[in-house]
Amino acid sequence: MKPEQIYHALIELAEKFKISVSEQNLQKTIGKAKSGFCIVKDQKRFIIDKHLKLHKKIDILGAFLSTLPHENMYVMPALREVLYKYGAQGSAGDKRV
């Protein structure tokens, strides 16, 4: 799969978990805001800095999604390989979703 396809497939997987993914300009925030998972007004969100390179966006979102219980749902084999890759590198975030 091409990187763009992987990124969009990761976003679709997040949506299966009822997590909306959005890209925001985090460079204008006060302090050092980072991409990641949050809950805003009872809505699950994953916010990604829109200035990151595509491979970094895939790294961040893939690492987070690899911590979620995706084993019993259909995930394209190529995408499942991506999730296993990040899952083997360790936990990247809060597993409670």
N, C-alpha and C positions, 0 to 999 in steps of 0.2 A: 504494500500500500504506500501511496505517496504521503508525505507528511501532512498535507492539507486534509487528506482523507482520514488519516489517523486522528487528527485534531477534531474534526467534525464528528467522527464516530465516538470519541471520548465525550463530547458534549451531549450526544444522543444518549449515551449510557448514563450520564449524570441525570438527564431528564427522566430516565426510567426510575431513578431513586427520588424523583420529585425535587431535584436540585436544579435551580436555574443557574446557568453560567453566563456571566457578562464580562465584557472587557471594559475597564475603566482607566482613566488617566490618574494613576496613583502618584505621579511625580508632583502633583500640585497639592497633595495632602500635607497637613502639618505633622511633623514627626516622620517616622520611617514606616509607612504602611507597606505591607507586603501582600502579595497574592495569596488567597486561601479561602477556606470555608468559614462561613458565618451564618447566623440566623438573625434576620431582620424582620421584626413584626411577625413572628411565627412562620416566616418563609425561609426555607433553606436556600442559601446562595453560595456560589463559588465565584469570587471576583478575581480576575486576572488583570495584571497590569498590561494595558494595550501596547506599551512600548517594548515589551519583551520580544525576543526573536521567537519564531514559531517553534523551534526545537525546545526552547526553555518552557514555553507554554505547555507543550506536550509532556515534558518532564514533570512539571508541577501538577497538572491535572491527572496524569497517569499515575503518579505516586499516590495521590489522594484516593483515587478510585480503586487502586489495588488493595486498599485497606477495607473496602466495603464488601459485603457478602454477595459477590457476583457469581459464585460457583454454580448456583442452581438456576441461573437464567441464561438465555441464549445470548452469546457474545461471539461475534465473528472470530474464527480461529486466529487470524492475523492480529486482531485487537486483543484477544486473550493472551497471546504471546507478549504483547506490549505490557499488559497488566502483570503478568508473571515476572517479567523483567524488573519492573519497579517494586513488586512485592518482595522479591528476593533481596532488594537493597535495604529493606527495613521500613519501618512505619514512617509515614510522612504527615500524619495529622490525626485528628480526633476521629475515632471510629464510630462514635455515636451519631446516627443520622435518623 
